[in-house]
């Protein structure tokens, strides 16, 4: 059975990168800007603006952008630091 974990802290590092701390003590840094540039989509592109990017929040243990989770990633990928 896989371990259950969730995000307990998220810090904007600038440059559209975010540092995450998980409930199991693992920390990872992900470059969300790189993901958006490689996967352009009108729903995501607004988060290339650092002011919009910084409006992320933690909901149900995951980091999300937008009122309706416009941008979110699988927790396992975030945990591994690889959002593809």
C-alpha positions as CSV (number, residue, x, y, z in Angstrom):
1,X,0.0,0.0,0.0
2,X,1.4,3.4,-0.9
3,X,2.0,6.1,1.7
4,X,-0.5,8.9,2.0
5,X,1.0,12.4,2.0
6,X,-0.2,15.9,1.3
7,X,1.3,19.4,1.0
8,X,1.6,21.3,4.2
9,X,3.5,24.4,2.9
10,X,4.2,26.1,-0.4
11,X,6.6,29.0,-1.0
12,X,6.8,31.1,-4.1
13,X,10.6,31.2,-5.0
14,X,10.1,33.6,-7.9
15,X,10.7,32.6,-11.5
16,X,7.5,30.6,-11.5
17,X,9.0,28.1,-9.2
18,X,7.5,26.8,-6.0
19,X,9.0,25.0,-3.0
20,X,6.8,22.4,-1.4
21,X,6.9,20.7,1.9
22,X,4.9,17.5,2.4
23,X,3.4,15.9,5.4
24,X,6.0,13.1,5.3
25,X,8.9,15.6,5.5
26,X,9.9,15.4,1.8
27,X,10.6,18.8,0.2
28,X,10.7,19.5,-3.5
29,X,11.0,22.4,-5.8
30,X,9.0,22.5,-9.1
31,X,9.3,24.8,-12.0
32,X,5.7,25.4,-13.0
33,X,6.7,28.0,-15.6
34,X,8.7,25.5,-17.5
35,X,5.6,23.2,-17.5
36,X,3.3,25.9,-18.8
37,X,5.7,27.0,-21.5
38,X,6.0,23.4,-22.7
39,X,2.2,22.8,-22.5
40,X,0.6,26.1,-23.6
41,X,-3.1,26.3,-23.0
42,X,-5.3,29.4,-22.4
43,X,-6.3,28.1,-19.1
44,X,-2.7,27.8,-17.9
45,X,-1.0,30.7,-19.8
46,X,-2.3,33.4,-17.3
47,X,-0.1,31.9,-14.6
48,X,3.0,32.9,-16.6
49,X,2.3,36.3,-15.0
50,X,4.2,36.3,-11.7
51,X,1.3,38.1,-10.0
52,X,-1.2,35.5,-11.1
53,X,1.2,32.7,-10.3
54,X,1.6,33.9,-6.7
55,X,-2.1,33.5,-6.1
56,X,-1.8,29.7,-5.6
57,X,-3.3,28.1,-2.5
58,X,-3.3,24.7,-0.8
59,X,-6.7,23.0,-1.0
60,X,-7.3,19.4,0.2
61,X,-3.5,18.9,0.5
62,X,-2.7,20.0,-3.0
63,X,-1.4,23.2,-4.5
64,X,-3.8,24.7,-7.0
65,X,-4.3,27.8,-9.1
66,X,-7.6,29.3,-9.9
67,X,-11.0,29.2,-8.3
68,X,-11.9,26.0,-10.1
69,X,-8.4,24.4,-9.9
70,X,-7.5,25.7,-13.3
71,X,-4.0,24.4,-12.8
72,X,-3.1,21.5,-10.5
73,X,-0.7,18.5,-10.5
74,X,-0.7,14.9,-9.3
75,X,0.6,14.9,-5.7
76,X,2.9,12.0,-6.6
77,X,4.6,14.0,-9.4
78,X,5.0,17.1,-7.1
79,X,6.4,14.9,-4.4
80,X,9.0,13.5,-6.8
81,X,9.7,17.0,-8.1
82,X,8.8,16.0,-11.7
83,X,5.7,17.6,-13.2
84,X,6.6,16.6,-16.7
